[in-house]
Amino acid sequence: MLRPLSTLKRLPTERWFPDLIITDWDETATLEDTIKLVASVPYINKPDFQPKFSYFTEIYLDSYKKYSTQFQHEIGHRDSLEKEIKFQTGMKMVELSSINAITDHNLFKDLTKQQFQDQAKNVKLKPGFIEFVKNSQQTNIPIVILSINWTSILIKQTLDNAGIDTNNGITFMVNEFEFKSNKFGQEVTTGKWNPQPSIRTAIDKLQITEHLLETNQNIMYVGDSSTDLLSLLEANTGIVIEGSSLSDSMQKYIFIKDRLYVGNWDELNKLISFK
């Protein structure tokens, strides 16, 4: 059935029984992006480090601007789903522009797991999310947290602080820092990321979602941004977090998908029928 997002109703009241729930993290489960908290760890623990993070931000923004300008010149405005898919397909080089610069400058070198965990106290979660995770654990509905964040260390500690057992039915599919023992036998970061998983773009998320669909017949995906769009459409049910950038930008598209909704975690808690 063809219909724009603006005509979709909010989450329905019938109960669902998903085999698996995939959720994004930043600004889906959290009120604010938490990559900035990860990015602050080197400067807190290496206060004299140069260059400042604005240097890497500028690299990203410059690469993004060049790519967007070229895309608009060659393809046109991102005013259709087909064009959005093409745009997202080319985003890898943009994301890696700053990631490679960060690696080359050893920004994330010689840091400990505890230093990342210390930032968890600054993470603010959206209302209803922790209740949703606890309910899913009680009824053995597995959750995959799929994020382009730079480490799961902060995510796991945030959930642990909220009383969540992160070893119970939760899988983290997030970029991870490489750790090795230093001369004192302490595990510290090398300044690099592990090669796998590499989750930088919407295409990376889509490939993981497609893989999970091979062994799960009924997947619900919850997200908030353009990196979630393709996975939201691929999953059996897609939930766009209300008030997100994606809920606004999707107004311009037409979708061939019935089970695509807008809602919040409190509504999701009422929606899912936990056995």
C-alpha positions in Angstrom: 0.0 0.0 0.0 1.4 3.4 -1.0 1.2 6.1 1.6 3.4 8.9 2.9 4.5 8.9 6.5 2.3 11.9 7.3 -0.8 9.7 6.8 0.4 6.9 9.1 -1.3 6.5 12.4 0.7 6.2 15.6 1.5 2.8 17.0 -1.6 0.6 17.0 -2.9 -1.1 20.1 -2.8 -4.7 19.0 -0.1 -6.9 20.6 3.0 -8.0 18.7 5.3 -10.9 19.2 8.7 -10.0 17.6 11.4 -12.7 17.4 14.0 -10.0 17.7 14.1 -6.3 18.4 16.8 -4.2 16.8 17.3 -0.7 18.2 19.6 2.2 17.4 21.3 3.9 20.4 22.1 7.5 20.0 19.0 9.7 20.1 16.8 6.6 19.8 17.4 5.3 23.3 19.2 8.4 24.5 18.1 12.0 24.7 21.3 13.3 23.1 24.1 11.9 20.9 26.7 10.1 23.1 29.5 10.0 20.6 30.5 13.4 21.9 31.0 11.8 25.3 33.3 9.2 23.8 35.1 11.9 21.9 35.7 13.9 25.1 37.5 11.0 26.8 41.0 11.6 25.2 40.9 15.3 26.1 39.9 14.6 29.7 42.7 12.2 30.2 45.2 13.8 27.8 44.4 17.5 28.3 47.4 18.7 26.2 46.5 16.6 23.2 46.5 18.4 19.8 44.7 18.9 17.6 41.4 19.7 19.3 38.4 17.7 18.2 37.1 20.6 16.1 39.9 19.7 13.7 38.3 16.2 13.0 34.8 17.7 12.9 35.9 20.1 10.2 37.4 17.2 8.1 34.0 15.4 8.3 32.0 18.5 7.5 34.2 19.4 4.6 34.0 15.9 3.2 30.2 15.8 3.7 29.8 19.2 1.9 31.8 18.1 -1.0 30.0 14.8 -1.4 26.5 16.5 -1.0 27.4 19.1 -3.6 28.6 16.5 -6.0 25.6 14.3 -5.4 23.1 17.2 -5.9 24.9 18.2 -9.1 24.9 14.7 -10.6 21.7 13.2 -9.1 19.7 16.1 -7.8 17.9 16.8 -4.5 17.3 13.9 -2.1 13.6 14.0 -2.7 12.8 10.3 -3.3 13.6 7.1 -1.6 15.6 5.9 -4.6 17.9 9.0 -4.4 18.2 8.6 -0.6 19.5 5.0 -1.1 22.0 6.2 -3.6 23.1 9.0 -1.2 23.6 6.6 1.7 25.5 4.2 -0.5 28.2 6.8 -1.0 28.5 7.9 2.6 31.2 5.5 3.6 34.0 7.7 2.3 32.6 10.6 4.2 32.5 8.8 7.5 36.0 7.4 7.0 37.5 10.8 6.3 37.3 11.8 9.9 37.8 8.3 11.3 41.0 7.8 9.3 42.3 11.2 10.6 41.5 10.3 14.1 43.4 7.0 13.7 46.4 8.7 12.1 46.7 11.2 15.0 46.3 8.5 17.7 43.6 10.4 19.4 42.2 7.3 21.1 45.6 5.8 22.1 46.6 4.7 25.7 43.1 5.0 27.2 41.5 2.5 29.6 38.1 0.9 29.6 37.4 2.6 32.9 37.9 6.0 31.4 35.2 5.4 28.9 32.9 3.9 31.6 33.3 7.0 33.7 31.4 8.9 31.0 28.3 6.8 31.4 27.0 8.9 34.3 26.5 11.7 31.8 24.2 9.7 29.5 20.5 10.6 29.6 18.1 7.9 28.4 14.7 8.5 26.9 11.6 7.7 29.2 10.5 4.2 28.9 13.6 2.7 27.3 14.9 0.9 30.4 11.5 -0.5 31.2 11.3 -1.8 27.6 14.7 -3.5 28.0 13.7 -5.1 31.3 10.4 -6.3 29.9 12.1 -7.9 26.9 14.5 -9.7 29.2 11.8 -11.1 31.4 10.1 -12.6 28.4 13.2 -13.8 26.5 12.8 -11.4 23.6 16.3 -10.7 22.4 17.5 -7.2 21.7 20.3 -6.1 19.3 21.7 -2.6 19.9 22.9 -1.6 16.5 24.8 1.6 16.4 27.5 3.6 14.6 28.8 4.7 18.0 32.5 4.2 18.5 32.3 1.8 21.4 29.9 -0.4 23.3 31.8 0.3 26.6 29.8 3.4 27.3 26.6 1.8 26.2 27.0 -1.2 28.4 28.0 0.8 31.5 25.0 3.1 31.0 22.7 0.1 31.0 24.6 -1.4 34.0 24.1 1.8 35.9 20.4 1.5 35.2 20.2 -2.0 36.6 20.3 -3.9 33.3 22.1 -7.2 33.0 23.9 -6.7 29.7 24.7 -10.4 29.5 21.0 -11.4 29.4 19.6 -11.4 25.9 21.3 -8.2 24.6 23.7 -8.2 21.7 25.9 -5.2 21.0 26.8 -4.5 17.3 28.9 -1.4 17.6 32.3 -0.2 16.4 34.9 -1.3 19.0 38.3 0.1 20.0 41.3 -2.2 19.8 42.9 -2.9 23.1 46.4 -4.3 23.9 48.5 -4.7 27.0 51.0 -2.0 27.7 54.4 -2.5 29.3 52.7 -2.5 32.7 50.3 -5.2 31.8 47.4 -2.8 31.6 44.8 -3.1 28.8 44.8 0.2 26.9 43.6 1.3 23.5 46.0 1.2 20.5 44.4 4.2 18.8 42.7 2.0 16.2 39.3 0.4 15.9 38.9 -3.4 15.4 38.3 -4.1 11.7 35.0 -5.9 12.5 32.4 -5.0 13.0 32.6 -1.8 11.0 29.3 0.0 11.3 29.7 3.5 9.8 26.7 4.0 7.4 23.1 3.1 6.7 24.3 0.4 4.3 26.3 -1.2 7.0 23.2 -1.3 9.3 21.1 -2.6 6.4 23.5 -5.5 5.7 23.4 -6.6 9.4 19.6 -6.3 9.5 19.4 -8.5 6.3 21.6 -11.0 7.9 19.5 -11.1 11.1 16.4 -11.6 9.0 17.8 -14.9 7.7 17.3 -16.4 11.1 14.5 -14.3 12.5 11.1 -14.2 10.8 9.7 -11.2 12.7 12.0 -8.4 13.4 11.1 -5.0 14.8 13.5 -2.1 14.2 13.5 1.1 16.2 15.5 4.2 14.9 15.7 7.9 14.6 18.0 9.0 11.8 18.9 8.6 8.1 21.3 5.8 9.1 18.3 3.8 10.2 16.0 4.4 7.3 16.9 1.4 5.1 16.8 -1.0 8.1 13.5 0.4 9.2 12.1 -0.4 5.7 13.7 -3.8 5.5 12.5 -5.1 8.9 9.1 -6.6 9.3 8.1 -3.6 11.4 9.8 -0.2 11.5 9.3 2.3 14.4 10.5 5.8 13.9 11.1 7.6 17.2 8.8 10.6 17.4 10.4 14.1 17.2 13.5 12.7 15.5 15.2 14.1 12.4 14.0 11.1 10.5 10.4 11.6 11.4 10.6 15.0 9.8 12.6 14.2 6.7 10.6 11.1 5.9 7.6 13.3 5.1 8.9 13.8 1.6 9.0 10.1 0.7 6.4 7.6 -0.4 6.8 4.1 1.0 5.6 0.6 0.0 5.3 -0.6 3.5 2.4 -0.9 5.9 4.1 -1.7 9.2 5.9 1.6 9.5 5.0 3.8 12.5 5.9 6.7 14.7 6.0 6.4 18.4 7.9 6.5 21.7 9.2 4.0 24.2 6.2 4.4 26.6 3.9 3.4 23.7 6.2 0.6 22.7 6.0 -0.8 26.2 2.2 -0.9 25.8 2.4 -2.3 22.3 4.5 -5.3 22.9 2.7 -8.2 24.5 5.3 -9.7 26.9 4.4 -13.3 27.7 
